[in-house]
């Protein structure tokens, strides 16, 4: 069922900064809504922040201890009866192709809260999510609303470079997260899919701050440029290597892990150019997929790269992590990648791919011997395959 045509026309015609107010007025008119509020997930995926509140600035809500947060986590509409009032709050996930943006809360009179109405409101939330992604090209409103503190310039550059934080398709589901979310500088991830294949890249630029972010930006865009020319992953790595070496002459380099999935067969080609590492959960068994490491991108002139292969089967979960994850040390000096990462993979095996990276990073923050989390990247891929 599609959203009501008049609501859809109004939302699509709205100014980029006026999407929420347009939805609010439409839902009041069509359903008698008493209150409409959009909450967006912050960059750290810890709170939901209200945008365009009608009653003045609102407080951020916890992802874990609020009805809105539970609806966000379950990705299912939730009802919340109001005390001393014959009305219900409906918390509706705003999600686009697996990317969890936030929650649309709609308060309706109890007599109007039918299953059909909730189904129609769910489609309105889906429509709003798609329009927000389009509107972000023309307004900073939604970017500002996701922030609980100011991003560093390096982090701003990295977040703008990302494809999304999650993606779902018939053959796979992906989730990824960077930490510290508001001060990341060198780590990055990227992906792209077509009818036959999925390409995933995890990148770790050397250095700190703006210098690391600029280096990673060059690497990611060089890889994208080669990928969009229809070139295979080995040559993608070679061309990116040449671009980085041409600018830095070996004084700076980028560690990259490139994967290409054949969607029909589950055959995976891999180029291992540095430090990002790969683990697989199959059933209840966690194994590291050992690849022959080649030179990081940009270290030497005209480096050549080769493709290694392995197979994934339906039900497999892959975890790609940067060195800020597996090299984090406990107070006793044990590296996180030695045993704790395998335990975290098992502990999170029932979670969807979109929420696994954040859960692993929370465990990492408790494990490491520091209050400050170094650059850390976790990317999770669940493989369903084709029937």
C-alpha positions as CSV (number, residue, x, y, z in Angstrom):
1,X,0.0,0.0,0.0
2,X,1.3,3.4,-0.9
3,X,1.1,6.5,1.2
4,X,-2.0,8.6,0.4
5,X,-1.5,10.3,-3.0
6,X,-2.3,13.8,-1.6
7,X,0.3,13.4,1.2
8,X,2.9,12.1,-1.2
9,X,2.3,15.0,-3.6
10,X,2.6,17.5,-0.8
11,X,5.8,16.0,0.6
12,X,7.5,15.8,-2.8
13,X,6.6,19.4,-3.5
14,X,7.8,20.7,-0.1
15,X,10.9,22.8,0.3
16,X,13.9,20.7,1.6
17,X,13.9,22.4,5.0
18,X,10.0,22.1,5.4
19,X,9.5,18.3,5.1
20,X,8.6,17.8,8.7
21,X,6.1,20.7,8.8
22,X,4.6,19.5,5.6
23,X,4.1,16.0,7.0
24,X,2.8,17.4,10.2
25,X,0.1,19.5,8.5
26,X,-0.9,16.6,6.2
27,X,-1.3,14.1,9.0
28,X,-3.3,16.6,11.0
29,X,-5.6,17.1,8.0
30,X,-5.9,13.5,6.9
31,X,-5.8,11.6,10.2
32,X,-6.5,14.2,12.9
33,X,-3.0,13.8,14.3
34,X,-2.6,15.6,17.6
35,X,1.2,15.7,17.5
36,X,3.9,14.8,14.9
37,X,7.6,14.7,15.6
38,X,10.7,13.5,13.7
39,X,13.7,12.3,15.7
40,X,17.0,11.5,13.9
41,X,19.8,9.2,15.1
42,X,23.0,11.0,16.0
43,X,26.3,10.2,14.4
44,X,27.3,8.0,17.4
45,X,24.1,6.1,17.2
46,X,23.5,6.7,20.9
47,X,20.5,9.1,21.0
48,X,17.5,10.3,18.9
49,X,17.4,14.0,18.5
50,X,14.1,15.9,17.8
51,X,14.0,18.1,14.7
52,X,11.6,21.0,14.1
53,X,9.9,20.5,17.5
54,X,6.6,22.4,17.7
55,X,7.0,23.0,21.5
56,X,10.5,24.4,21.4
57,X,13.8,22.6,21.7
58,X,13.4,19.0,22.9
59,X,15.7,16.7,24.7
60,X,17.6,13.9,23.0
61,X,16.2,10.5,23.8
62,X,18.2,7.4,24.6
63,X,18.4,4.7,22.0
64,X,18.2,2.1,24.8
65,X,15.8,3.5,27.4
66,X,12.9,5.0,25.6
67,X,9.9,3.7,23.6
68,X,11.2,5.6,20.5
69,X,14.6,3.9,20.9
70,X,13.1,0.5,21.2
71,X,11.1,1.1,18.0
72,X,14.4,2.2,16.4
73,X,16.2,-0.9,17.5
74,X,13.4,-3.4,16.6
75,X,12.6,-1.6,13.3
76,X,8.9,-2.2,14.1
77,X,6.1,0.3,14.7
78,X,5.4,0.6,18.4
79,X,2.4,2.0,20.3
80,X,2.6,4.0,23.5
81,X,-0.6,4.7,25.3
82,X,-0.7,8.2,27.0
83,X,-1.8,8.6,30.6
84,X,-5.1,10.4,31.3
85,X,-5.6,10.8,27.6
86,X,-7.6,8.9,25.0
87,X,-4.7,9.0,22.5
88,X,-1.8,6.8,21.4
89,X,1.7,7.7,20.3
90,X,2.8,5.6,17.3
91,X,6.6,5.4,16.9
92,X,7.4,4.6,13.2
93,X,10.9,3.7,12.0
94,X,12.3,6.0,9.3
95,X,14.5,3.7,7.2
96,X,15.8,3.8,3.6
97,X,17.1,0.5,2.2
98,X,18.4,-0.6,5.6
99,X,19.8,2.8,6.5
100,X,18.2,3.7,9.9
101,X,17.6,7.4,10.0
102,X,15.3,7.9,12.9
103,X,11.7,7.7,14.2
104,X,8.5,9.5,13.2
105,X,6.2,9.8,16.2
106,X,2.5,10.4,15.4
107,X,-0.1,11.0,18.2
108,X,-3.6,9.9,17.2
109,X,-6.9,9.8,19.0
110,X,-7.5,6.2,20.2
111,X,-10.5,5.7,18.0
112,X,-8.4,6.6,14.9
113,X,-5.5,4.2,15.7
114,X,-6.5,1.3,13.5
115,X,-4.2,-1.3,11.9
116,X,-4.9,0.2,8.5
117,X,-4.0,3.7,9.7
118,X,-0.8,2.5,11.2
119,X,0.1,0.7,8.0
120,X,-0.5,4.0,6.0
121,X,1.6,6.0,8.5
122,X,4.4,3.5,8.1
123,X,4.4,4.3,4.4
124,X,4.5,8.0,5.2
125,X,7.6,7.4,7.4
126,X,9.2,5.5,4.5
127,X,8.4,8.4,2.1
128,X,9.8,10.9,4.6
129,X,13.1,9.0,4.8
130,X,13.6,9.0,1.0
131,X,12.8,12.7,0.8
132,X,15.3,13.5,3.6
133,X,18.1,11.9,1.7
134,X,17.2,13.9,-1.4
135,X,16.8,17.1,0.6
136,X,20.2,16.8,2.3
137,X,21.7,18.0,-1.0
138,X,20.1,21.4,-0.5
139,X,19.9,22.0,3.2
140,X,22.1,21.5,6.3
141,X,19.1,21.1,8.6
142,X,19.2,17.3,8.9
143,X,23.0,17.2,9.2
144,X,22.8,19.6,12.1
145,X,20.0,17.7,13.8
146,X,22.2,14.6,14.0
147,X,24.9,16.2,16.1
148,X,25.1,16.2,19.9
149,X,28.4,18.0,19.7
150,X,30.5,19.7,17.0
151,X,32.3,17.4,14.5
152,X,36.0,18.0,13.9
153,X,36.8,19.1,10.4
154,X,38.5,15.7,9.7
155,X,35.3,13.9,10.9
156,X,33.1,16.2,8.8
157,X,35.1,15.1,5.7
158,X,34.9,11.5,6.6
159,X,31.2,11.4,7.2
160,X,30.5,13.2,3.9
161,X,32.5,10.5,2.1
162,X,30.5,7.6,3.4
163,X,27.8,5.8,1.3
164,X,25.5,5.2,4.3
165,X,25.7,3.3,7.6
166,X,23.6,0.3,6.5
167,X,22.3,-1.3,3.3
168,X,20.1,-4.3,2.7
169,X,19.4,-6.3,-0.5
170,X,18.0,-9.8,-1.2
171,X,21.5,-11.3,-1.1
172,X,23.1,-9.4,1.8
173,X,22.8,-6.9,4.6
174,X,25.6,-4.5,5.6
175,X,26.1,-2.3,8.7
176,X,29.1,-0.1,9.6
177,X,30.2,2.4,12.2
178,X,33.1,4.7,12.8
179,X,34.4,5.8,16.3
180,X,35.0,8.2,17.8
181,X,32.0,9.4,15.7
182,X,32.7,13.1,16.2
183,X,36.5,13.0,15.9
184,X,37.3,10.3,13.4
185,X,40.1,11.1,10.9
186,X,41.7,8.2,8.9
187,X,39.3,5.3,8.8
188,X,36.6,4.9,6.2
189,X,34.3,2.4,4.4
190,X,32.6,2.3,1.1
191,X,30.4,-0.1,-1.0
192,X,28.6,-0.3,-4.3
193,X,26.4,-2.9,-5.8
194,X,24.9,-3.7,-9.2
195,X,22.9,-6.6,-10.6
196,X,25.7,-9.1,-10.4
197,X,28.2,-8.0,-7.7
198,X,28.9,-6.1,-4.5
199,X,32.2,-4.3,-3.9
200,X,33.2,-3.3,-0.4
201,X,36.2,-1.3,0.7
202,X,37.6,-0.7,4.2
203,X,40.3,2.0,4.3
204,X,42.7,3.2,7.0
205,X,44.8,6.3,6.1
206,X,48.0,6.8,8.1
207,X,48.5,9.8,10.4
208,X,46.0,11.9,12.3
209,X,43.6,14.8,11.8
210,X,43.2,16.7,8.5
211,X,46.3,15.0,7.0
212,X,44.8,11.5,7.5
213,X,41.4,12.6,6.3
214,X,42.8,14.2,3.1
215,X,44.8,11.1,2.4
216,X,41.8,8.8,2.9
217,X,39.6,11.1,0.7
218,X,42.2,10.7,-2.1
219,X,42.3,6.9,-1.7
220,X,38.5,6.4,-1.6
221,X,37.9,8.7,-4.6
222,X,40.6,7.1,-6.6
223,X,39.1,3.6,-5.9
224,X,35.6,4.9,-6.8
225,X,37.0,6.5,-10.0
226,X,38.5,3.1,-11.1
227,X,35.4,1.1,-10.0
228,X,33.0,3.4,-11.9
229,X,35.1,2.8,-15.0
230,X,34.3,-0.9,-14.8
231,X,37.8,-2.0,-13.6
232,X,38.3,-5.0,-11.4
233,X,39.5,-4.7,-7.8
234,X,43.1,-5.5,-8.5
235,X,43.4,-2.7,-11.0
236,X,41.3,-0.4,-8.7
237,X,44.0,-0.9,-6.1
238,X,46.8,-0.3,-8.6
239,X,45.3,2.9,-9.9
240,X,44.7,4.2,-6.4
241,X,48.2,3.3,-5.5
242,X,49.5,5.3,-8.4
243,X,47.4,8.3,-7.5
244,X,48.6,8.3,-3.9
245,X,52.3,7.7,-4.8
246,X,52.1,10.4,-7.5
247,X,51.1,13.0,-4.9
248,X,53.1,11.8,-1.8
249,X,56.1,10.0,-3.4
250,X,55.9,7.2,-0.8
251,X,55.8,9.5,2.3
252,X,52.2,8.6,3.0
253,X,50.2,5.4,2.4
254,X,46.8,3.9,2.9
255,X,45.9,0.4,4.1
256,X,42.9,-1.0,2.2
257,X,40.9,-4.3,2.1
258,X,38.9,-4.6,-1.1
259,X,36.2,-7.3,-1.5
260,X,34.1,-8.2,-4.5
261,X,31.1,-10.6,-4.1
262,X,29.6,-12.5,-7.0
263,X,25.9,-12.3,-6.0
264,X,25.0,-15.4,-7.9
265,X,27.6,-17.8,-6.5
266,X,28.9,-16.3,-3.3
267,X,32.5,-16.3,-4.6
268,X,34.5,-13.5,-3.1
269,X,37.6,-11.9,-4.6
270,X,39.8,-10.0,-2.1
271,X,42.8,-7.6,-2.4
272,X,44.6,-7.2,0.9
273,X,46.7,-4.0,0.8
274,X,47.5,-3.4,4.4
275,X,46.1,-3.6,7.9
276,X,42.2,-4.0,7.8
277,X,41.4,-7.6,8.7
278,X,38.5,-10.0,8.1
279,X,36.7,-12.5,10.4
280,X,33.9,-15.0,9.5
281,X,31.2,-16.3,11.8
282,X,29.7,-19.6,10.4
283,X,27.3,-21.2,12.7
284,X,28.9,-20.8,16.1
285,X,32.5,-20.9,14.8
286,X,34.6,-17.8,14.4
287,X,37.6,-17.9,12.1
288,X,39.9,-15.3,10.8
289,X,40.2,-15.3,7.0
290,X,43.9,-15.2,6.4
291,X,44.8,-13.3,3.2
292,X,48.3,-12.7,1.9
293,X,49.0,-9.1,2.7
294,X,50.4,-6.9,-0.1
295,X,51.8,-3.4,0.1
296,X,49.6,-0.5,1.3
297,X,48.5,1.9,-1.4
298,X,51.0,4.6,-2.2
299,X,54.1,3.1,-0.5
300,X,56.0,2.4,-3.7
301,X,55.8,3.3,-7.4
302,X,53.7,1.1,-9.6
303,X,52.9,-1.7,-7.1
304,X,51.0,-4.6,-8.5
305,X,48.1,-6.3,-6.7
306,X,46.5,-9.7,-7.0
307,X,43.1,-11.1,-6.2
308,X,42.7,-13.9,-3.7
309,X,39.4,-15.9,-3.5
310,X,37.3,-17.5,-0.8
311,X,33.7,-18.7,-0.6
312,X,30.8,-17.5,1.5
313,X,27.6,-19.6,2.0
314,X,24.1,-18.4,3.1
315,X,24.2,-17.7,6.8
316,X,27.8,-16.5,6.9
317,X,28.6,-13.3,8.7
318,X,31.8,-11.4,7.9
319,X,33.3,-8.7,10.1
320,X,35.9,-6.3,8.7
321,X,37.8,-4.2,11.3
322,X,40.5,-1.6,11.3
323,X,43.7,-1.8,13.4
324,X,42.1,0.5,16.0
325,X,39.8,-2.5,16.8
326,X,42.0,-5.6,16.8
327,X,45.1,-3.9,18.2
328,X,43.3,-2.3,21.1
329,X,44.8,-3.6,24.4
330,X,43.2,-4.5,27.7
331,X,44.7,-3.3,31.0
332,X,46.6,-6.7,31.0
333,X,48.0,-6.0,27.6
334,X,45.9,-8.6,25.6
335,X,45.0,-7.4,22.2
336,X,41.3,-7.3,21.4
337,X,41.7,-9.3,18.2
338,X,43.3,-12.3,20.0
339,X,40.1,-13.6,21.8
340,X,37.7,-10.8,22.7
341,X,36.7,-10.0,19.1
342,X,35.6,-13.7,18.6
343,X,33.6,-13.5,21.8
344,X,32.0,-10.3,20.6
345,X,31.1,-11.9,17.3
346,X,29.4,-14.8,19.1
347,X,27.6,-12.5,21.6
348,X,26.1,-10.4,18.8
349,X,25.2,-13.2,16.4
350,X,21.5,-12.7,16.9
351,X,21.6,-9.0,16.1
352,X,20.9,-7.7,12.6
353,X,24.0,-6.5,10.7
354,X,23.0,-2.9,11.0
355,X,23.4,-3.0,14.8
356,X,26.4,-5.3,15.1
357,X,29.1,-2.6,14.6
358,X,27.9,-0.4,17.3
359,X,27.5,-3.3,19.7
360,X,31.1,-4.4,19.0
361,X,32.4,-0.9,19.5
362,X,30.6,-0.6,22.9
363,X,32.3,-3.8,24.0
364,X,35.7,-2.5,22.7
365,X,35.3,0.7,24.7
366,X,34.8,-1.3,27.9
367,X,37.7,-3.6,27.0
368,X,40.5,-1.2,26.2
369,X,42.9,0.4,28.6
370,X,41.9,4.0,27.8
371,X,39.0,6.3,28.1
372,X,39.6,7.7,24.6
373,X,38.8,5.4,21.7
374,X,41.4,5.5,18.9
375,X,40.1,5.5,15.3
376,X,38.1,2.3,15.0
377,X,35.9,0.9,12.2
378,X,33.7,-2.1,12.2
379,X,31.8,-3.3,9.1
380,X,29.5,-6.3,9.2
381,X,28.1,-8.2,6.2
382,X,25.4,-10.9,6.5
383,X,25.3,-13.1,3.5
384,X,22.0,-14.6,2.4
385,X,22.8,-15.6,-1.2
386,X,20.4,-16.2,-4.0
387,X,17.9,-18.9,-4.0
